[in-house]
Amino acid sequence: MSDGHGFNPDTPPGWASNQPPPYGGQGPEPWATPGSGGTPPKSPGNPYGGAPGPYDRQPGGAGPHGQQPYGGAPGSYGQQPYGGAPGPYGYGAPAYGAPPALKPGIIPLRPLALGDIYNGAVQFIRSNPRATLGLSAAVTAVSAIIGLLVQLPTLGMLADAAADPTAFTRDPSQLFGAFTTFFLGTLVGAVLQMIAIIVLSGMLTSVLGRSVFGEPVSVGQAWRLTAGRILPLLGLALLQVLMVFGLMIALVAVATVLISVIIAAEAPVALAVVVGLVLGLGSIAGAIFLYTKLSLAGPVIVLERAGAFTAIGRSFRLVKGDFWRVFGILLLTAIIAGLVGGAVSVPFSLTSGLISPTDQDFETALTVSLILSSLGAIVSGTITNPFSAAVTALLYTDRRMRAEAFDLVLQTAATDRQRGVHGPAAEDLWHPSHAAGAQPYGYGYGYGQPPQGPQGPHGYGHPPQDPGAWPR
């Protein structure tokens, strides 16, 4: 046997010349060539020639030739290696558990559960009360005042028609026209409020883009971040109104035509009822589908600096594959906002109900009642609109985390900020170029992932080249 410093003709091919005898064998015994019929020499303490048994070691747990036992430092018998007991498939359990997700701001930087989204929405309002509640109060008040100005001129016609009970019998079109005018005024006010909420949501989304990193934002900063996105947000709002209400109007028109044909053909009335019911439910389902699919377009316009049409397509892709979860969270949020808003506006509704109009001041009573209702809507909207906008923006964030491993990009940026490394601004990180499949400003690999190549300066939490390698 060679001492490891020269050529040994007895060393079989495939074995190192200085390799010690296997399993603590004694004496210079011939080596067996790998793949040949020979077997390694048997250990004295193990007559079957296998790996050494639990008592076939040197004192102190040392292996043959003074080596330490595999997986830990030498110690007493039964002591587990440092770092925890081995888990399944041979991997050791972490000594102190998995590291918690980074949370520099209002949410943990990982895919969000429902509780994370709602807690983040509340923290969003609490951490930026001036930017959230202030903007919400201003935009909600402007939209409510405009809607009130649209409705007030219609109250005179409604009061005149209601003051004369015989007017309906003499000229039914008078009362019908009054109610139609009032309804159209209410509809215009609702559309204006919907547009205002979409614009407000976009402005609040810019605040949330920084709140994820714990950065406070003033009202002036929020306006500067959103000023260039107002026109795309208005375009998106108009497109949403046209798509949602256009679908409903089209289905109602089709239902009206079909019902008229059925009645003209003297078909059973039940058939007309069924047709109207089916098309009515279809219009509601279509409006819900479009609303859910378009729900993330506002955050896309503000955070990704996209146009209205690009944002609509992007929203469709982000919602794809998780439609029912997005719809369920939006529905639950609408219910919560409705309950909170109703509770806040109760005093205004009660005060409005205490006003008993008479024949002489019927129009005045209607005006006061409408003003009180508008005040209640302003107060409730000031509270609920930021919450709803935050939930929508956090849903957008969650979908990007799940679909694009965007949480890893946020982790990288948050870690760089903690280390004092200057990177892109918070509002620039949301661009799609920072998704997992794109080349970001740093490179490296995620926390706990084995390196596949050169490690860059921004390795913590950065996605690997193959996004599918990360469990979502």
Secondary structure, DSSP 4 states (H G I P E B T S, - for coil): ---SSS--TTSPTTS-TTPPPGGG--S-PPPPPTTSS--PPPBTTBTT-SS--TTSS-GGG--GGGPPPTTS---STTPPPTT--B-GGGPBPPSS-PPPPP-SSSS-SS---HHHHHHHHHHHHHH-HIIIIIHHHHHHHHHHHHHHHHHHHHHHHHHHHHH-TTHHHH-HHHHHHHHHHHHHHHHHHHHHHHHHHHHHHHHHHHHHHHHTTT----HHHHHHHHGGGHHHHHHHHHHHHHHHHHHHHHHHHHHHHHHHHHHHTT--HHHHHHHHHHHHHHHHHHHHHHHHHTTTHHHHHHHS---HHHHHHHHHHHHTT-HHHHHHHHHHHHHHHHHHHHHHTHHHHHHHHT----SSSHHHHHHHHHHHHHHHHHHHHHHHHHHHHHHHHHHHHHHHHHHH-HHHHHHHHHHHHHHT---S-GGGTTSGGGSTTS--SS----TTPPP-S---TT-TT---S-GGGS--
